[in-house]
Amino acid sequence: MPKNSHFSQKILTWFETSGRHDLPWQQHKKEQSDIYAVWLSEIMLQQTQVSTVIPYFQRFIAKFPTVIDLAAADWDEVANLWAGLGYYARAKNLHQGAKQVVDFIKHTGNFPQSVDQWQTIKGVGQSTAGAIVAMGVRGFGVICDGNVKRVLSRWAMISDDINKTATQKQLWQLAQALTPKHDSGKYAQAMMDLGATICTKNRPKCTLCPISSDCQAYQKANPINYPVKNKSKEKPKRYSFAFQLIQENTAKTLWLKRQSVTKQHGIWEGLWCLPLLDSDVPSDGDTYQPSFNQGLGNCQLGETVLFEILKNKPLPTSVIRTIKHTLSHFHWYLTLVELKISPALAAEIEQRLIKNNVSFRWQACNDGFAKPKAMINLLQ
C-alpha cells in the first residue's frame, strides 16, 4: 500500500482548481451550511447521476424549502415530485425520515449532529451519515460511497473482491485513515468529484489525477481492473402484463395505487400503476392472449378484484409493446396490453374497487401524477 502522507492535501488542492463548485447543494462556499439540503442531495444521488438529480433537487427545494415543509407534506405530493427519478424507497424513507428529524429538532433544538444520530434516521446509512456530518454539520465525517471505494481500490490496488465483508471493512479503515480531521466536508466533496469526473469506472483520466504518482493500479497494472468484482449470479427474470384499461367514452385509463404487500410484490408502494399480472411466458412481444386465471397469486388486492371481473368477459386485447426494466434484484419484462371497455363495465369495476377500499383513478396517461419510471417508459 502506498504511503498516506499528503494524500488529502493533494485531493484538496486538486479540488480547489479542478473540482465542481457550482452544484446547487454544495455548502463549502457558504458561511452557514444547510444540513437539510445536504441530506436531500445525498439521498437523491444514491445510484443516480448528478445531471439527473439537479432538476429534481431544485424542484424539491422549491416545493419543500425546509425539513418541516417536507415532513408536513402529503405523500402524494412527495411521490409526484420524485416520479421518474427511480428507486422509490428512497423517497418513502426521505419522507419518513423528515418526520423523524422534525421530532428530533423538537426535542433537541437542532438537527442530528453525529454520525450515530443520523444513522437512526430512516434511509441513512453509514456513508450518507458521514457525508451529512462532514458537509452539513461541518463536523468530522467519513464517506465511503461507490466513487470513494473505486478511488481507494485503485490507489491501494486492493486485489480482493470488493463485495466481500473483509474488503468493505478494509476500505472503510482506509477511508477513515485518509480523511483529514479538519476540512472533512470539503475533502468528502473532493473525493466524490474525483471518482465521478476523473477516476471513472470505464475511462479513468489517470494523467489528470492528483494521486496518480502513487496510485498502485496506475503504476503497476491497469486501473480498469479495479475494484475487483467476482462474477455475480445473473439476475433472475420476471415477466408481467401491464393492462391499460381505456374507457371508450372518456379515453381515460385505470390506475391503481400500489400497496405494501411483501418485499417482492410491494414494489412501488404508494405510486400509481397500471394493473399488473405475472406470467410464466417470456414477454418477447409476440401477440398472445393473457389469461386472467393465472398469476393471481402474486397480485395486489385491487388487481385481484379487477381480474376476477375481467376473466369472464370476452374482451379483445391488443399487445402494444414489451420493455425491459431492471431493478436491483431482477430484470422485469413488462408487456403493455390495451383493453377498451364500455362505460357499463367501467362502472362495475369502480363499484367493486370502492367496495374493497382500493385506491384507484381514471386518468390520462400524460397527466402529472406519481407513477414509476417503468410505467412512463411503457406508455411512450
C-alpha positions as CSV (number, residue, x, y, z in Angstrom):
1,M,0.0,0.0,0.0
2,P,1.4,3.5,-0.8
3,K,2.2,6.0,1.9
4,N,-0.7,8.1,3.2
5,S,1.3,11.3,3.6
6,H,-0.1,14.3,1.7
7,F,-2.9,12.2,0.2
8,S,-5.7,14.5,1.5
9,Q,-3.7,17.6,0.6
10,K,-3.3,16.5,-3.0
11,I,-7.0,15.9,-3.2
12,L,-8.0,19.2,-1.7
13,T,-5.5,21.2,-3.9
14,W,-7.0,19.5,-7.0
15,F,-10.5,20.2,-5.8
16,E,-9.8,23.9,-5.5
17,T,-8.7,24.3,-9.1
18,S,-10.5,21.4,-10.9
19,G,-13.4,20.3,-8.8
20,R,-17.1,21.2,-9.2
21,H,-18.1,24.3,-7.3
22,D,-21.5,25.1,-8.8
23,L,-23.7,22.2,-7.8
24,P,-26.9,23.6,-6.1
25,W,-26.5,21.6,-2.9
26,Q,-22.8,22.4,-2.3
27,Q,-22.1,24.1,1.0
28,H,-18.3,24.6,1.1
29,K,-18.5,28.2,0.0
30,K,-21.3,29.2,2.3
31,E,-20.8,30.8,5.7
32,Q,-23.6,28.7,7.2
33,S,-24.4,25.2,5.8
34,D,-27.8,23.9,5.0
35,I,-27.9,20.5,6.6
36,Y,-31.3,19.7,5.1
37,A,-30.0,20.4,1.5
38,V,-27.0,18.2,2.1
39,W,-29.2,15.3,3.3
40,L,-31.7,15.7,0.5
41,S,-28.9,15.7,-2.2
42,E,-27.2,12.7,-0.7
43,I,-30.4,10.6,-0.8
44,M,-31.1,11.7,-4.4
45,L,-27.6,11.0,-5.5
46,Q,-27.6,7.4,-4.4
47,Q,-27.2,5.3,-7.6
48,T,-28.2,8.3,-9.7
49,Q,-26.1,10.7,-11.9
50,V,-25.6,14.3,-10.9
51,S,-27.0,15.6,-14.1
52,T,-30.2,13.7,-13.5
53,V,-30.5,14.8,-9.9
54,I,-30.1,18.6,-10.4
55,P,-33.6,19.4,-11.7
56,Y,-35.2,17.1,-9.2
57,F,-33.3,18.7,-6.3
58,Q,-34.2,22.2,-7.5
59,R,-37.9,21.3,-7.7
60,F,-37.8,19.6,-4.3
61,I,-36.2,22.6,-2.6
62,A,-38.6,25.0,-4.3
63,K,-41.6,22.9,-3.1
64,F,-40.3,21.9,0.3
65,P,-37.7,24.5,1.3
66,T,-37.3,23.2,4.9
67,V,-37.4,19.8,6.5
68,I,-40.6,21.0,8.3
69,D,-42.3,21.5,4.9
70,L,-41.2,18.1,3.8
71,A,-42.4,16.4,7.0
72,A,-45.8,18.1,6.7
73,A,-46.3,17.2,3.1
74,D,-48.7,14.7,1.8
75,W,-47.1,11.5,0.5
76,D,-48.7,12.0,-2.9
77,E,-47.0,15.4,-3.2
78,V,-43.6,13.9,-2.4
79,A,-44.1,10.9,-4.8
80,N,-45.3,13.2,-7.6
81,L,-42.1,15.3,-7.4
82,W,-39.9,12.1,-7.2
83,A,-41.6,10.4,-10.1
84,G,-39.1,9.4,-12.8
85,L,-36.1,9.5,-10.5
86,G,-36.4,5.8,-9.6
87,Y,-35.5,3.8,-6.5
88,Y,-38.7,5.0,-4.9
89,A,-37.9,3.5,-1.5
90,R,-35.6,6.5,-1.2
91,A,-38.5,8.9,-1.4
92,K,-40.5,6.9,1.1
93,N,-37.6,6.8,3.5
94,L,-36.9,10.5,3.0
95,H,-40.4,11.5,3.8
96,Q,-40.5,9.3,6.9
97,G,-37.0,10.5,7.9
98,A,-38.1,14.1,7.7
99,K,-40.8,13.4,10.3
100,Q,-38.1,11.8,12.5
101,V,-35.8,14.8,12.0
102,V,-38.5,17.2,12.9
103,D,-39.2,15.2,16.1
104,F,-35.5,15.3,16.9
105,I,-35.4,19.0,16.4
106,K,-38.4,19.5,18.7
107,H,-36.6,17.6,21.5
108,T,-33.0,18.9,21.0
109,G,-33.4,22.2,19.2
110,N,-31.2,21.1,16.3
111,F,-30.6,18.6,13.5
112,P,-28.9,15.4,14.4
113,Q,-25.2,16.2,14.9
114,S,-23.3,12.9,14.9
115,V,-22.9,10.0,12.5
116,D,-24.6,7.7,15.1
117,Q,-27.6,10.1,15.4
118,W,-28.0,10.3,11.6
119,Q,-27.9,6.6,11.3
120,T,-31.1,6.4,13.3
121,I,-32.9,8.3,10.6
122,K,-34.8,6.2,8.0
123,G,-32.8,5.5,4.9
124,V,-29.5,7.0,6.2
125,G,-26.6,4.5,6.1
126,Q,-23.0,4.9,7.4
127,S,-21.6,6.7,4.3
128,T,-24.6,9.0,3.9
129,A,-24.4,9.9,7.6
130,G,-20.7,10.6,7.3
131,A,-21.4,12.9,4.3
132,I,-24.1,14.8,6.1
133,V,-22.0,15.3,9.2
134,A,-18.9,16.4,7.1
135,M,-20.6,18.7,4.6
136,G,-23.8,19.7,6.5
137,V,-22.9,19.7,10.2
138,R,-19.3,20.5,9.5
139,G,-18.0,18.0,12.0
140,F,-15.7,15.1,11.3
141,G,-17.4,12.6,8.9
142,V,-16.0,9.8,6.8
143,I,-17.6,8.8,3.5
144,C,-17.0,5.6,1.6
145,D,-19.5,5.5,-1.2
146,G,-19.1,3.9,-4.6
147,N,-16.9,6.7,-6.0
148,V,-14.6,6.7,-3.0
149,K,-14.3,2.9,-3.0
150,R,-13.3,2.9,-6.6
151,V,-10.6,5.6,-6.0
152,L,-9.2,3.8,-2.9
153,S,-9.3,0.3,-4.5
154,R,-7.2,1.6,-7.4
155,W,-4.9,3.8,-5.2
156,A,-4.1,0.9,-2.9
157,M,-4.5,-1.8,-5.6
158,I,-6.8,-3.9,-3.4
159,S,-7.0,-7.3,-5.1
160,D,-9.8,-8.9,-3.0
161,D,-13.4,-8.9,-4.2
162,I,-14.9,-5.6,-3.2
163,N,-18.2,-7.3,-2.3
164,K,-16.6,-9.3,0.5
165,T,-17.2,-8.1,4.0
166,A,-13.5,-8.1,4.8
167,T,-12.8,-5.9,1.8
168,Q,-15.5,-3.5,2.7
169,K,-14.0,-3.2,6.2
170,Q,-10.6,-2.6,4.8
171,L,-11.9,0.2,2.6
172,W,-13.6,1.8,5.5
173,Q,-10.5,1.7,7.6
174,L,-8.5,3.2,4.8
175,A,-11.1,5.9,4.2
176,Q,-11.0,6.7,7.9
177,A,-7.2,6.9,8.0
178,L,-7.0,9.2,4.9
179,T,-9.8,11.7,5.9
180,P,-8.4,14.9,7.4
181,K,-9.6,15.9,10.8
182,H,-10.2,19.4,9.5
183,D,-11.9,20.1,6.2
184,S,-13.5,16.7,6.1
185,G,-16.5,18.2,4.4
186,K,-14.5,19.7,1.5
187,Y,-12.5,16.5,1.3
188,A,-15.7,14.5,1.1
189,Q,-16.9,16.6,-1.8
190,A,-13.4,16.4,-3.4
191,M,-13.3,12.6,-3.2
192,M,-16.8,12.2,-4.7
193,D,-15.8,14.6,-7.5
194,L,-12.6,12.8,-8.2
195,G,-14.4,9.5,-8.6
196,A,-17.2,11.0,-10.7
197,T,-15.1,13.0,-13.1
198,I,-11.5,11.6,-13.1
199,C,-11.3,8.1,-11.6
200,T,-14.4,6.9,-13.6
201,K,-15.5,3.3,-13.9
202,N,-14.6,2.7,-17.6
203,R,-12.4,5.6,-18.8
204,P,-10.3,7.0,-16.0
205,K,-8.3,10.1,-16.8
206,C,-5.2,9.0,-14.9
207,T,-2.9,11.7,-16.4
208,L,-5.2,14.3,-14.8
209,C,-5.4,12.6,-11.4
210,P,-3.7,14.3,-8.5
211,I,-2.8,11.0,-6.9
212,S,-1.6,9.1,-10.0
213,S,2.1,9.3,-8.9
214,D,1.5,6.9,-6.1
215,C,-1.6,5.1,-7.4
216,Q,-0.6,1.5,-7.4
217,A,-3.1,0.4,-10.0
218,Y,-1.9,3.1,-12.4
219,Q,1.8,2.5,-11.7
220,K,1.7,-1.3,-11.7
221,A,-1.4,-2.5,-13.5
222,N,-4.5,-1.4,-15.4
223,P,-6.8,0.7,-13.3
224,I,-9.8,-0.6,-15.2
225,N,-9.3,-3.9,-13.4
226,Y,-10.1,-2.3,-10.1
227,P,-12.1,-2.6,-8.0
228,V,-12.0,-6.4,-8.3
229,K,-15.5,-7.9,-8.6
230,N,-16.0,-11.6,-8.8
231,K,-18.6,-12.6,-11.3
232,S,-22.0,-12.4,-9.6
233,K,-25.0,-14.6,-10.3
234,E,-27.2,-13.5,-13.2
235,K,-30.2,-11.6,-12.1
236,P,-33.5,-13.6,-12.4
237,K,-36.1,-12.5,-14.9
238,R,-39.7,-11.8,-14.2
239,Y,-42.5,-11.4,-16.8
240,S,-45.7,-9.4,-16.3
241,F,-48.5,-7.9,-18.3
242,A,-49.4,-4.3,-17.6
243,F,-53.0,-3.6,-18.6
244,Q,-54.2,-0.3,-20.0
245,L,-57.9,-0.3,-19.5
246,I,-59.3,2.6,-21.5
247,Q,-62.9,3.8,-21.1
248,E,-64.5,4.1,-24.5
249,N,-66.4,7.3,-23.7
250,T,-63.6,9.3,-22.0
251,A,-60.4,7.7,-23.3
252,K,-59.1,7.8,-19.7
253,T,-57.0,4.9,-18.2
254,L,-57.5,3.0,-15.0
255,W,-54.7,3.4,-12.4
256,L,-54.3,1.5,-9.1
257,K,-52.3,2.8,-6.2
258,R,-49.6,0.2,-5.2
259,Q,-49.7,-1.1,-1.6
260,S,-47.1,-2.7,0.5
261,V,-47.7,-6.5,0.5
262,T,-44.3,-8.3,0.5
263,K,-40.8,-7.3,-0.3
264,Q,-41.2,-8.7,-3.8
265,H,-44.8,-7.6,-4.5
266,G,-44.8,-4.3,-2.6
267,I,-42.6,-2.7,-5.3
268,W,-43.5,1.0,-6.0
269,E,-45.6,1.3,-2.8
270,G,-47.7,4.5,-2.8
271,L,-47.3,5.1,-6.6
272,W,-49.9,4.8,-9.3
273,C,-49.5,1.9,-11.7
274,L,-51.4,0.1,-14.4
275,P,-52.8,-3.2,-13.1
276,L,-50.1,-6.0,-13.3
277,L,-50.4,-9.7,-13.8
278,D,-47.5,-12.1,-13.6
279,S,-46.8,-14.5,-16.5
280,D,-44.7,-17.6,-16.9
281,V,-44.5,-16.9,-20.6
282,P,-41.5,-14.8,-21.7
283,S,-42.8,-11.4,-22.8
284,D,-41.0,-11.2,-26.1
285,G,-43.6,-9.0,-27.9
286,D,-45.4,-11.9,-29.6
287,T,-49.2,-11.4,-29.8
288,Y,-50.7,-13.8,-27.3
289,Q,-53.7,-13.5,-25.1
290,P,-53.1,-13.2,-21.4
291,S,-55.1,-15.5,-19.1
292,F,-56.8,-13.8,-16.1
293,N,-57.0,-17.2,-14.5
294,Q,-53.2,-17.4,-14.0
295,G,-50.8,-15.4,-11.9
296,L,-53.4,-14.1,-9.5
297,G,-51.4,-15.4,-6.5
298,N,-48.9,-12.6,-6.8
299,C,-51.5,-9.8,-7.4
300,Q,-52.3,-7.0,-5.1
301,L,-55.9,-6.6,-3.8
302,G,-57.0,-4.1,-6.5
303,E,-55.6,-6.3,-9.3
304,T,-57.3,-9.4,-7.9
305,V,-60.6,-7.7,-7.8
306,L,-60.2,-6.4,-11.3
307,F,-59.1,-9.6,-12.8
308,E,-61.9,-11.6,-11.2
309,I,-64.2,-9.3,-13.2
310,L,-62.3,-9.4,-16.4
311,K,-61.7,-13.2,-16.5
312,N,-65.3,-13.8,-17.5
313,K,-65.5,-11.0,-20.1
314,P,-64.8,-11.8,-23.8
315,L,-62.7,-8.6,-24.2
316,P,-60.5,-8.0,-27.3
317,T,-56.9,-7.2,-26.3
318,S,-54.1,-5.6,-28.2
319,V,-50.4,-6.3,-27.2
320,I,-48.6,-3.0,-27.7
321,R,-45.0,-3.4,-26.7
322,T,-42.6,-5.1,-24.2
323,I,-39.9,-3.3,-22.3
324,K,-37.1,-4.5,-20.0
325,H,-37.0,-2.7,-16.7
326,T,-34.0,-3.5,-14.5
327,L,-34.3,-3.3,-10.7
328,S,-31.6,-4.0,-8.1
329,H,-32.5,-7.7,-7.8
330,F,-34.2,-8.8,-11.0
331,H,-34.9,-7.9,-14.7
332,W,-38.6,-7.2,-15.2
333,Y,-40.1,-7.7,-18.7
334,L,-43.3,-5.7,-18.9
335,T,-45.8,-6.2,-21.7
336,L,-48.3,-3.5,-22.3
337,V,-51.8,-4.9,-23.2
338,E,-54.6,-2.5,-24.2
339,L,-58.2,-3.2,-23.4
340,K,-61.1,-0.8,-24.3
341,I,-64.0,-1.2,-22.0
342,S,-67.6,0.1,-22.1
343,P,-68.9,2.7,-19.6
344,A,-71.1,-0.1,-18.0
345,L,-68.0,-2.3,-17.4
346,A,-66.1,0.7,-16.1
347,A,-68.9,1.4,-13.6
348,E,-68.9,-2.2,-12.5
349,I,-65.2,-2.1,-11.9
350,E,-65.4,1.1,-9.9
351,Q,-68.2,-0.3,-7.7
352,R,-66.1,-3.4,-6.8
353,L,-63.0,-1.4,-6.2
354,I,-64.8,1.0,-3.9
355,K,-66.4,-1.9,-2.0
356,N,-62.9,-3.4,-1.4
357,N,-61.4,0.0,-0.4
358,V,-59.0,0.1,-3.3
359,S,-57.5,3.4,-4.3
360,F,-57.9,4.0,-8.0
361,R,-58.3,6.8,-10.5
362,W,-59.3,7.2,-14.2
363,Q,-56.7,9.5,-15.6
364,A,-55.0,10.3,-18.9
365,C,-51.5,8.7,-19.1
366,N,-49.7,12.0,-19.6
367,D,-51.3,13.8,-16.6
368,G,-48.9,14.7,-13.8
369,F,-49.3,12.2,-11.0
370,A,-46.8,9.9,-9.3
371,K,-46.1,6.9,-11.4
372,P,-42.9,4.7,-11.7
373,K,-40.5,5.4,-14.5
374,A,-41.3,1.9,-15.9
375,M,-44.9,3.0,-16.5
376,I,-43.7,6.2,-18.2
377,N,-41.4,4.2,-20.5
378,L,-44.0,1.6,-21.2
379,L,-46.5,4.1,-22.4
380,Q,-44.2,6.2,-24.5
